[in-house]
């Protein structure tokens, strides 16, 4: 079998592009992996034999340059490494596929719904799934809708790694933080804080591009430590069942990885209901036997390499099944245990 030439964009900065790159390096099929980023100060570029620079996804030249480089380097399969690139590739998917490039991304409707947190909540409500009580905030007057605390304020669109997210426990904090956020965003959401820091899971549900479930997996997250924690504040609310501290996780996951059927089976139902055709990453808390979903990412995850390490290599599966036409085992077993993260360093010399 000849090597399949695969391009991964956005491979610097610790995002999901870097995770896809790590997973592909563990694949059991022959691959030539090419990397791209928008800056040469990218650790990922030093980890591939062939690399090049791309304009930012916001550039009008992005798609044309991307396709031109794919043709030049005989790229057969393309993976995005950032959410702005996912949006752009989704918009231009026919142009990319028309160039003969296999693009294993989810369908446009799923991407458009899941990348807007309020649209996600509307979908969950319509289909009877559990979610934290959510308020749509477009003005200071909307803050009067909030009935109880604590709540979490976050942008409706974006906020990867919980950026620009706040925990609010009083009306005074609410007024102050809403005023701050309205200076940056025309709209955002206020969402009930549910469960304790020990109740959080990140779940991967992989569907094939016809919408049939391939497998699911979960990480029971450890979010109290410095890597996994974005925000931690003492719980001063009346709801003591939430624990001593209120914690919002960062985009860096670690913890115990396994099947967790009580969580993943519910997430599989969500994937089927939304019509997922490709990767789906679900952030949730499991409280009193119920899955409370607060975010769906319609893409590969920041734990993609974790999954590959234990035997569920999602990017490899998509290449094998859809591009190479090889058989795959659905609901295949994988190893279970703890995966922990640390820090390492890369030196990039001055030009």
Helices and strands as residue ranges (DSSP letters): E 4-8, H 16-25, E 31-37, G 43-47, E 50-53, H 62-72, E 77-79, H 83-91, H 93-98, E 102-103, H 108-114, H 117-126, E 134-137, G 140-145, E 151-155, G 160-162, E 166-168, H 171-182, E 188-192, G 197-199, E 200-207, E 213-221, E 229-234, G 240-242, E 245-249, E 255-258, H 261-274, E 279-287, E 290-297, H 304-309, H 314-318, I 319-323, E 337-339
